[in-house]
């Protein structure tokens, strides 16, 4: 309890416990780049960043995990937003089947794209929010 006085008034604030909620997490499990551009692709070991040639098509495999385990039976679909550094937004359809999903992102111009936890959850109701470490894709000439 915190207590302080303002003039003749005594204010008592009761502290309440902080409750944290663990969210299921979208975890990248694999990334492949189309054969024509794979040799020039640079992908971080943790999959958080990658540099790809313009014209690349990157295939990203993800799982919805709870406490490190794939959420089997999970089957939902949503439009995942991606934002470029110039403010352009695009959406990629993600369809989970049995807790896993695979999607392709085409890097058609020289830009940096990002997907963050906030972006993933921006169009979802609170009960459907997910954790995500984030990813940055830079397409270069």
N, C-alpha and C positions, 0 to 999 in steps of 0.2 A: 504494500500500500504506500502511496506517495501522498504526503500531506503538505500543503502550503497555505499561506494566508494572504488574502488580498483585502486590505483595509480591515474591517471587522469580520469579514467572511472567511471561514476556514473551509478549504477545498480538500476533499479526500478522493483520490483516484484509486480505484481498485484495479490491480493488475490482473490480467487474465492470461492463462497459459497460451503460448503460441502453438497452434496446431499446424503441422506440415502434412501435406497429402502427397504421397508418392504416386506419380502418374505412370501409366504404361509408356514405354519409350519406343520411338521409331529408331531402329538401329540399322545402319548400312552394313550389309554383309558381303557385298561384292560390287565391283565396278569393272566393266569392260568397255573398250573403245573399238569402234569399227576398224576392220583390218587395215584399210587404207591409211588411217591416221594413228594407229596404235603405237608405232615406233616413236612418234614425236610427242606422245602424251606423257605428262608427268603427274603422277597420282601419289599423294601423301600416304604413308602406311596406315594412318588412322582414317583415311578416306575423307578428311575434313576439307582438303583443298586439292584442286587439280588445275593443270594448265593443259589446254587442248588446242590443236590447230582449228582455225575457222573451217567449217564444213564437217566437223566431226559429229558423229552420233554416239552418245554415251548411254550405255545401258546400266541402270543402277538397280541392284537387288536390295530389298529391305525386309525387315521383320518387325512386327510389333512384339515387344518383349515386356514381360512383367518379372521383375527380380531376376533378370538374366536369362529367362526362358521364353521361347516363342509362345505366343498366345494361340494355341491350336484352336481351331474352330472359328477364329475371328474372321469375318467376311464383311467388310464394309467398303464403300467407294466414296472418294471425295476429290475435289479439285485442289491440288496442291499449288499454292502461289509461289512464283519465283520473281524476284525483283532484281533489276539490273541497276548498276551504279548511276545510270542516267534517269532513273525513276520509272522505266518501263516495267509493266507487270505482265506476266503471262501465267497461264494455269495449265498444269499437266494432270490428266486424269490418273488417279492412283486407285487400283482395285485390289484390295486384300482378299486372298483366298487362303483359308486355313492359317492365318497369321502371317502370310508372306505376300509380297508384291514385287513386281518388276515393272519399270517404266523406262522409256527412252526420251532423252532430251537432245534436241538437235541444236548445235552451236553454229548458227548461220551467219553471225557477224561478230566483229571484234568487240566484245563486251565482257564485263564481269557480272556474273549472276550469283545471287545468294538465296539460300533458303534457311530461315531461322525458326526457332521454336515459336516465336511470336507470329510469324507469317503462317506457319502450318495451322495454328490455332485460331487465326483471325476470323475465319468464316465458320468455325465449329461452335456448337453450344458448349457451355462449361463442362458438362458431364462427359463430353467426348474429347476433351483436351488431352494432348500427348506431349511427352518430353521429346526433345530432339537436340542433339549437340550442334547441328548446323553444318552447312556445306557451302563452299565458295568455288565456283567454276569460272575460270578465266579463259576466254577464247581469244587466241592471238593469231595475227597474220603470219 
